[in-house]
Amino acid sequence: MIHYVALPIELVVENMDKTDYNFIEVEIDGIKMIMEPIEFNKWRIVRVISSNPYDFVNPLYQPGQILNLYVK
């Protein structure tokens, strides 16, 4: 993939090596998804993992949706 930008390459790749993510994998209603914490008991869906195409068009579980969950 090629990106054409009007910035120095140092600014573009700055912090690219940092992998300080706090993702977890959960299963809700039989759908596996990757989520990240936003604040106390609020989680954002990052990715849906499924082989069922209907899971990807379910408006409740779209990437970017914020859910209230209690995770142990």
FENHUHU-V353143 format. One record per backbone hydrogen bond with DSSP energy under -1.0 kcal/mol. NH is the residue of the N-H (numbers start at 1). CO is the residue of the C=O. If there is no record, write none. Layout:
BEGIN
NH,CO  NH,CO
END
This chain:
BEGIN
11,8  12,8  13,9  16,13  24,35  26,33  28,31  31,28  33,26  34,47  35,24  36,44  38,42  39,42  42,39  43,67  44,36  45,65  46,34  47,34  49,32  55,52  61,58  64,45  65,62  67,43  69,41
END
